[in-house]
């Protein structure tokens, strides 16, 4: 008597397709690695959530202060509409060469 063989593999012949699937996946991974995730740009915020940036009076220094606090002595809030939000944005670059004097006027850095 011949005993039927129990085979967990489907009779549709999916096993020969495994090398093709592996080749497609390997190609996709290689393409992603070679493009270096082109088009994705990381932007870093100047301050963390719950903080705002302040400018050191008389210099280009800056700091971050809790939303619940006022700036400490020697620091001032940035003028309205000229607050840097991200590292390297328009206002972050601007304040590298400008500052506020003791009267709150914008001046060039000496």
C-alpha positions as CSV (number, residue, x, y, z in Angstrom):
1,X,0.0,0.0,0.0
2,X,1.3,3.5,-0.9
3,X,0.9,6.1,1.8
4,X,0.1,9.5,0.5
5,X,2.8,12.0,1.3
6,X,1.7,15.1,3.3
7,X,3.4,18.1,1.9
8,X,2.9,21.5,3.5
9,X,4.0,23.2,0.3
10,X,1.2,24.4,-2.0
11,X,0.9,22.6,-5.3
12,X,0.9,25.9,-7.1
13,X,4.7,26.0,-7.3
14,X,5.4,29.2,-5.2
15,X,8.8,28.0,-4.1
16,X,10.5,28.9,-7.5
17,X,9.3,32.5,-7.0
18,X,11.2,33.0,-3.8
19,X,14.5,33.9,-5.6
20,X,12.6,36.4,-7.7
21,X,11.1,38.0,-4.6
22,X,14.4,38.2,-2.9
23,X,16.0,39.8,-6.0
24,X,13.2,42.4,-6.1
25,X,13.6,43.2,-2.4
26,X,17.4,43.4,-2.7
27,X,17.0,45.8,-5.7
28,X,14.7,48.0,-3.7
29,X,17.1,48.2,-0.7
30,X,20.0,49.0,-3.0
31,X,18.1,51.7,-4.8
32,X,17.1,53.3,-1.4
33,X,20.7,53.1,-0.2
34,X,22.1,54.7,-3.4
35,X,19.7,57.6,-3.5
36,X,20.5,58.4,0.1
37,X,16.8,59.2,0.8
38,X,17.0,62.1,-1.7
39,X,14.3,64.7,-1.1
40,X,14.1,64.2,2.7
41,X,15.6,67.1,4.6
42,X,16.0,67.2,8.4
43,X,15.3,70.6,10.0
44,X,16.1,71.2,13.6
45,X,14.0,73.5,15.7
46,X,15.9,76.3,17.5
47,X,14.1,75.5,20.8
48,X,12.3,72.5,22.2
49,X,8.5,72.4,22.7
50,X,7.4,74.6,25.5
51,X,10.3,77.1,25.0
52,X,11.0,80.2,23.0
53,X,14.3,81.7,21.8
54,X,15.9,84.8,23.3
55,X,18.8,86.9,22.1
56,X,21.7,88.0,24.2
57,X,21.8,91.8,24.2
58,X,25.0,93.2,22.6
59,X,26.1,89.9,21.1
60,X,25.0,87.2,18.8
61,X,24.4,84.7,21.6
62,X,21.0,83.1,22.2
63,X,19.3,80.8,24.6
64,X,15.9,79.1,25.1
65,X,13.6,80.1,27.9
66,X,10.5,78.2,29.2
67,X,7.2,79.6,27.9
68,X,6.3,80.2,31.6
69,X,9.3,82.5,32.2
70,X,10.6,85.9,31.2
71,X,14.2,86.2,29.8
72,X,16.9,86.7,32.4
73,X,19.1,89.8,32.7
74,X,21.2,90.3,29.6
75,X,18.7,88.6,27.3
76,X,15.7,90.0,25.3
77,X,12.9,88.6,23.2
78,X,13.5,88.7,19.5
79,X,11.6,91.5,17.7
80,X,8.1,90.4,16.6
81,X,8.2,88.8,13.2
82,X,12.0,88.2,13.3
83,X,12.1,85.2,15.5
84,X,14.2,82.2,14.3
85,X,12.2,79.0,14.3
86,X,14.6,76.5,12.7
87,X,18.4,76.3,12.7
88,X,19.7,77.9,9.5
89,X,16.4,79.6,8.6
90,X,16.2,83.3,7.4
91,X,16.1,84.8,10.9
92,X,18.7,82.4,12.4
93,X,21.2,83.5,9.7
94,X,20.2,87.2,10.1
95,X,20.9,87.2,13.9
96,X,24.4,85.8,13.4
97,X,25.4,89.3,12.1
98,X,22.9,91.5,14.0
99,X,22.0,92.0,17.6
100,X,20.0,94.3,19.9
101,X,21.5,97.1,21.8
102,X,20.6,98.2,25.4
103,X,17.8,100.4,24.0
104,X,16.3,97.5,22.0
105,X,17.4,98.8,18.6
106,X,18.7,96.3,16.0
107,X,22.4,97.0,15.2
108,X,25.1,95.3,13.2
109,X,27.5,93.2,15.3
110,X,30.8,95.1,15.8
